[in-house]
């Protein structure tokens, strides 16, 4: 497993990380033993970066990742805060920050959190410097070692990194969501900001395992959030209409190297972008966790493959999503 520097945190982390949303909630039920086995399989495969949030399963995901951290050395854990209340700037207050922080520190079993990210806050929040001054104060208090943001839009990411001590930005980026690479990646690299890529498989679309007959459970956001009913629609299938994504996947399938999977190809495509610090696919089983980690060992994609991915995006996907996020 290759390591990359996680922006201004200065930490070297695995270029394939682990997104722990799936073991918390909104992806169907995963029992605790299976969740722990999945986390352990990822760590065994060389994953050292784990991303969670205080609202994933109302703290369940944090507690599970905390158990793993107590078992393993050399793990970096990022969590997120800000979605336990209505999404208003006023709720991002010093009092609420410390309340949420205390809860996450307890869940993860640590005094100082490695990295805390504001969890896709309202756009207007990025225009309130006092919020970032308070995060800086929390570093001084020893509550957090570093802070960053998780964003929905490129414009939010660009605004966030104007604050000099924002260490990382977490953003959706994949073969079906290419806009962040147009401008944001270069600016983040110039400022030394780490990029954490989430939703790298477009909620599983880029695994190539779905068909028009695939059914998702009632408690799975791929069922209940297809039109953005519960949260930003861009978090579900990267905002791509399901059937459009299925057709595009078939055009990408011939690019998969022998012995690899489409999911691994999709992850390796992301790693072709040097500005990326780590990619955080989720997993619901040890097999998925190992398969994700193995993507780091795939050979670099050649120019023809990169051009083909770009062409499929331009022709099929861009009209639906490019200017939205």
C-alpha angles and dihedrals in degrees: 000000000000120000128221130187114258098225119257093351086079090216121135109224137174113278088227108054133173127257108209100196091100094058091050109048148304096060101076126275121317114178120227097252092051091046092052092046089052093050091047092049090053092051091047088054092056102267110149102166121076124180124199140149138222092244098051100112089342091288099328093114092050092050093051092048088047090057090052092049091055089053099046137052125223099027123144116206125197121190134180136223139188108072100087090092139033112302100253127130090237091063091059089080133145090250094052092043091058093043091052091042093053090051094050093047089053093046092049095039097233137118095217124033114224095222133356121194128195102243108237095302124191113288093244091063091073088066093060109085092185089071091059091043088058092051087053089052090054089056088053090050091055093243095118133017095209141353138215142157137254110214141188099205137046090229090058090051093051092049093047095055091057084080102085100222100047098123102189144011122209113206140162111259130158142123088290095045108046104148097096089067092059098073113338099065094057093047093048091050091049090054095042093245118154120233120216111193116212131183088028093163096044092248090311098312089114091053087076091222099113132087136179087271095056112120124199125205124257090251093052118098089217084071105035102033103046091116096034095263095148105023140342108330090220088074091065115069085338087283092295115137105254097238092046089054092049091055092048091050090059089057091052096046096083089062094066111113119235111276093018134096132235089247091056091049090052092051093046089051089058091049089057086077108083094202090068114099099187140346119222112203115174126232137195098192139034089249092057092046092052092045091052092050092049090062088079089068096056115111117257114275115253125237093261093055092047090050092050092052089050092050094050090050094048094047103039112015111030096070089061102043117005101098096033100073 
